[in-house]
Structures are given as structure tokens and as C-alpha cells.
């Protein structure tokens, strides 16, 4: 890691803001399940991007978690253990943001999305020394 490159912490802070929103909606049911699903995808995305910054690995502007997994697997082979979680969360980026042909997401979907994001967060934090 480049010691001058500390902005991975900024990525984590933004992810933590998304986590606070997801947790509030889950606890109070004062939002929608799709909101939790979207915030969960964002938590995972921002933690993965923070890990890339930590490793001084450039990345293009992308929201695909599987693309981010590909960039990280040379450093962390065990990241592939989260492949199914990345695929699950990927479906929540666009489908929760725009009207059209998309399913209604349930509270169970929201809880599953948050649990996946939480596991990815724990993985990333375990890699930061």
C-alpha cells in the first residue's frame, strides 16, 4: 500500500453511511425493501473499491461487483468465496433504481442482501492491516 493513499478509509466511511441507512430501514420498516437492497449493494461496492485503493489497484468507474472481484482475486484468492453474494447484490443496483420491468423486493430479500453485504464488509476489513 502507498502510505500516502489513505482515501480507502473515505470509501469505508461512505459505505458505513449506507449501512446506517439500511439498518434503519430494516429496524423501523420506515422505507422499502428495495432501499435496503440498494444500500446493501452500495456497502459491498464501496468496501471492495476501498480495498482496491488500499492495494493501489486502479479501477474504472463500475458498479459490477463481479468485475471488482476479478480485480481483487490476484491479491485475495479467497474473495471468490463471495461470488454468489456478488451475483445476488449485482441485481440490486439497477433494478432498485429505475421503474420498469423489475420485481418487487421483499423484506426477506432485504435481509439477505444486508447479510451478504455484511459478510463482504467483514472480509474486506480482515484484509486491512
C-alpha positions as CSV (number, residue, x, y, z in Angstrom):
1,X,0.0,0.0,0.0
2,X,1.1,3.5,-0.8
3,X,1.3,5.2,2.7
4,X,0.1,8.4,1.1
5,X,-3.1,6.8,-0.2
6,X,-5.3,6.8,2.8
7,X,-8.6,7.5,1.0
8,X,-9.6,3.9,1.2
9,X,-10.9,5.0,4.7
10,X,-13.1,7.5,2.9
11,X,-14.6,4.7,0.8
12,X,-15.3,2.8,4.0
13,X,-16.9,5.8,5.7
14,X,-19.3,6.2,2.7
15,X,-20.1,2.5,2.9
16,X,-20.8,2.9,6.6
17,X,-23.3,5.7,5.9
18,X,-25.1,3.3,3.5
19,X,-25.1,0.7,6.2
20,X,-26.7,3.1,8.7
21,X,-29.5,3.7,6.2
22,X,-30.0,0.0,5.5
23,X,-30.1,-0.8,9.2
24,X,-32.6,2.0,10.0
25,X,-34.9,0.8,7.3
26,X,-34.6,-2.8,8.4
27,X,-35.2,-1.9,12.1
28,X,-38.0,0.6,11.7
29,X,-39.6,-0.6,8.4
30,X,-39.8,3.1,7.5
31,X,-38.6,2.6,4.0
32,X,-38.8,0.0,1.3
33,X,-37.1,-3.4,1.0
34,X,-35.7,-2.2,-2.4
35,X,-33.9,0.6,-0.5
36,X,-32.2,-1.9,1.8
37,X,-31.2,-4.0,-1.3
38,X,-29.7,-0.9,-3.0
39,X,-27.9,0.3,0.1
40,X,-26.5,-3.3,0.6
41,X,-25.1,-3.4,-2.9
42,X,-23.5,0.0,-2.2
43,X,-22.0,-1.2,1.0
44,X,-20.3,-4.1,-0.8
45,X,-19.2,-1.9,-3.8
46,X,-17.6,0.8,-1.6
47,X,-15.8,-1.7,0.6
48,X,-14.4,-3.5,-2.4
49,X,-13.4,-0.2,-4.0
50,X,-11.8,0.8,-0.8
51,X,-9.8,-2.4,-0.8
52,X,-8.6,-1.7,-4.3
53,X,-7.5,1.7,-3.2
54,X,-5.7,0.2,-0.3
55,X,-3.8,-2.1,-2.7
56,X,-3.1,0.9,-5.1
57,X,-5.0,-1.0,-7.8
58,X,-6.7,1.3,-10.3
59,X,-10.3,0.6,-11.4
60,X,-12.7,2.1,-13.8
61,X,-16.0,3.5,-12.8
62,X,-18.0,0.4,-12.5
63,X,-20.9,-0.9,-10.3
64,X,-20.5,-4.6,-11.1
65,X,-19.2,-6.5,-8.0
66,X,-18.0,-9.4,-10.1
67,X,-15.8,-7.0,-12.0
68,X,-14.4,-5.8,-8.7
69,X,-13.9,-9.4,-7.6
70,X,-11.9,-10.1,-10.7
71,X,-9.6,-7.1,-9.9
72,X,-9.0,-8.3,-6.4
73,X,-8.6,-12.1,-6.8
74,X,-4.9,-11.8,-7.7
75,X,-4.4,-10.4,-4.2
76,X,-7.0,-12.3,-2.3
77,X,-7.9,-15.7,-3.9
78,X,-10.5,-16.4,-1.2
79,X,-12.6,-13.5,-2.4
80,X,-14.2,-16.0,-4.8
81,X,-15.9,-17.4,-1.8
82,X,-18.3,-14.4,-2.1
83,X,-19.0,-14.9,-5.8
84,X,-22.7,-15.8,-5.1
85,X,-23.1,-12.8,-2.9
86,X,-21.7,-10.5,-5.6
87,X,-24.1,-12.0,-8.1
88,X,-27.0,-11.6,-5.6
89,X,-26.1,-7.9,-4.9
90,X,-25.4,-7.0,-8.5
91,X,-29.1,-7.4,-9.3
92,X,-30.0,-4.7,-6.9
93,X,-28.0,-1.8,-8.4
94,X,-30.1,-1.0,-11.4
95,X,-33.3,-2.9,-10.7
96,X,-33.9,-0.9,-7.5
97,X,-33.2,2.5,-9.0
98,X,-35.4,2.8,-12.1
99,X,-39.0,2.0,-13.0
100,X,-39.7,-0.7,-15.5
101,X,-39.8,-4.5,-15.6
102,X,-38.4,-5.4,-12.2
103,X,-39.7,-7.5,-9.3
104,X,-40.9,-6.1,-6.1
105,X,-38.3,-7.0,-3.5
106,X,-39.4,-8.5,-0.2
107,X,-38.2,-7.9,3.4
108,X,-36.5,-11.4,3.1
109,X,-34.7,-10.1,0.0
110,X,-33.6,-7.1,2.0
111,X,-32.4,-9.1,4.9
112,X,-30.5,-11.5,2.6
113,X,-28.9,-8.5,0.8
114,X,-27.8,-6.9,4.0
115,X,-26.3,-10.2,5.3
116,X,-24.4,-10.6,2.1
117,X,-23.0,-7.0,2.3
118,X,-22.1,-7.5,6.0
119,X,-20.1,-10.6,5.1
120,X,-18.3,-8.8,2.4
121,X,-17.5,-5.9,4.7
122,X,-16.1,-8.3,7.3
123,X,-13.9,-9.9,4.6
124,X,-12.5,-6.6,3.4
125,X,-11.8,-5.4,7.0
126,X,-10.0,-8.7,7.7
127,X,-7.6,-7.9,4.8
128,X,-6.6,-4.4,6.1
129,X,-3.5,-4.5,8.2
